[in-house]
Amino acid sequence: MKKLLFACLLWAGTFAAKSQTLQSPDEFLGYKLGERFTRHHQVVDYYEYLAENTENLTLQPYGETNEHRPLMVAILSSQENMNKLEEIRTNNLKRLSGEGVERDGVAVIWLSYNIHGNEASSTEASMKTVYALLTDARAKEWLKNTVVIMDPCVNPDGRDRYVNFYNQYGDKNYNPSGTAVEHHEPWPGGRPNHYLFDLNRDWAWQTQVESQQRSEIYHKWMPQVHVDYHEQFINNPYYFAPAAEPFHEIITPWQRDFQTQIGKNHAKYFDKEGWLYFTRERFDLLYPSYGDTYPTYNGAIGMTYEQAGHGYAGLGIITEYGDTLTLKDRIAHHFTTGLSTVEIASKNADQLLAEFEKYFKDNRENPVSKYKTYVIRSSETDKLKALSKFLDRNQITYGKASKTGSYKGHSYISNKSMSFNVGDNDLIVSAHQPQSRLITALFEPATHLTDTLTYDITAWSVPYAYGVETYALTEKLAVTPGYNFEENGNTDFETAAYAYVLPYKSVEDAKFLAAILQEGINVRVSHKTLKIEGRSFDPGTLVITRRTNEKFGAKWQTILKTAAGKYDRNLIALTTGFSENGVDLGSAEVARLKAPKVAVVMGDKTSSLGFGEIWHFFEQQLDYPITNIGSDYFSYVNFSDYDVIILPSGNYSFISDGAMDQLKSWVRSGGKLIAIGSALNSFKDKSGFGLKEYGSDKEKKEDDKDPTLEEKLLPYEEQERDQLSEEIFGAIFKVDLDKTNPLAYGYGSTYYSLKTSSDKYAFLEDGGNVGILKDTATPVSGFAGYRATQRLENSLVFGVESMGRGSVVYLVDDPLFRSFWENGKLLFSNAVFIVE
């Protein structure tokens, strides 16, 4: 017994010595925090040093970025908790299911730093915070009933892009003048990740590798408190909870109340120092894919903390008050809210845990949404597969109906309640499960808005985004867990087929097409319905004949088999090219598809986000090569080297008159120009292009008329909201499609588009009006100002203009928006590969 006691005392003494000798960030790095920006690998080195020299912290890698930088979290707590860390984690997860939960009293706090790469002070603050949590006497008390998880840098690629810029251009002694080059990042800036995505809009959608890998470990822990650290413009002081309206209606009173408690605790420390701050403004809790809302819809107290600074601030910047805001100041503020968050969570650990457990108990037993079941179906299995992957990533369970039959529910297509039959192959999502509130937020047919003044898009409903027929039921259906998809790949490649055809219905078909085109296979597309061997094939069907592919010999089937297996495609073998309706496989209506050489314009004056969506789609989804061309030398490019040129949203006034003439000549010679979003403004009313400003001269004059007396006398406090009547922040509209046009192949007569601007264009005079808002333009979900919708009536959404032997494709709405608008990807693929 004495030996055991001696050993324990010896261990305690050793641990105390380790804790006392831990190097601070300043000591380890060789400079004081705030004197320079720390590169990501140095941050990793410091956390690894801490893990090696204290028993109270462990590092857990969870992946790597596109540029192969490591992603990791640091997990720290008291030694007693660290000894049973896995037990604490698994017990915490039991709170979701309610099975066998132990009242261990340990709350989990997650702190996420630097999701926007050029909001760089928070990663610096994380090092100061983790050191204090390991060495401060108060913190040791807090860690007795908390586990703190710290992600020191969510976006390492963006951070290093910014830090490398600043270290390269910053003066030896920082220049606080805003005109100095060190305060002006070049395009695209450090905010986004490698593919130029805003990771703080990707928490739910998980289109990016960082988000996918982070979500996996997040759901293994499911914290009670989550903080997402940010920076804002230099003249805004510090922002912390409580958040602004609109709060989503599914957020619980406890979640609202505890935000206020945390805010008051922060205010206590900021008041003592005389630091400025604000709350309950600008940063709302609505859009479900933020670093505050997504954790909130997963049961946590989710919050955004915003420090003045951003990439503009550098090491120091003069504000409008004449003060110099330094990196050291910014670190101090984030450090203070970090410790304050852990403190208030520790003081309320028992209630945090009780409310967390209650949150999921209510989810399972009494969902807050009026809709208790979602019935989802599609004739295209690919769409259901894509949706199921999304549900899996969000830990949302689904299955098949235990009992089929007739039911009544809200139809997303007709936007009204109607009767329908639940079938054996319908995918069923029940709201009676732990993720109930998240499901409600993601699936609600129309977003409930308590305030129209929001920070982001106001509609995102998953059934519209994935293009699946869905019914929302107010009653609970019994669900048999699991949903098995039948695999394709049963194509007969053994016999000598005359041709193979593939009905073209989904982006997976486009991926198959992209793969075989790169192999040199000659592919054609049918522009008419084919009726062969008793089967009917819609326009858009891909046709691969033995003839024209003789150069491959028997290998042509091997190439097709490999691609079909990779993309799970079921090709249909035909023994004849003779049709029953007069359109044979040798018809001119079955046109050749080239493997296009594609160029995408990027750089200054283009939207980095818009370009990133395209870049990511080609590289990570289609696996098809493109050439990215800089806007600074675009006018000198030999356009004839390319078949397709894509212009992301942007301002293309940099295109000289001579280059514009060359561009038109290139199109007339057979080139294809694809313009997206605001890029269309550069071609509106321009000679040689058919794109016109919306409306008649009379309507234009109505738009430009002088304000009324009532408008002139509008109170100042109402002016901002009045301006909303002109805007669309992100609402879903029903678009009428001409499904006979190659741009719409694979779709029906309607498409649901996410519209993020009020830009408006008239119908093309010479046809090609593929997607239009017909008659009234009322959104099916989300907010759109009444003046904006009035002007959009009878306007163009998607168009194709023939120009000589080539064409111009106009995409007013971005079909690749944030890569989560899954149903738009086939339309974009059509623009690249199918449109002539």
Order of alpha helices (4+ residues) and beta strands (2+ residues): alpha-alpha-alpha-beta-beta-alpha-alpha-beta-alpha-alpha-beta-alpha-alpha-beta-beta-beta-alpha-beta-beta-alpha-beta-alpha-beta-beta-alpha-alpha-beta-alpha-beta-beta-beta-beta-alpha-alpha-beta-beta-beta-alpha-beta-beta-beta-beta-alpha-beta-beta-beta-alpha-beta-beta-alpha-beta-alpha-alpha-alpha-beta-beta-beta-alpha-beta-beta-alpha
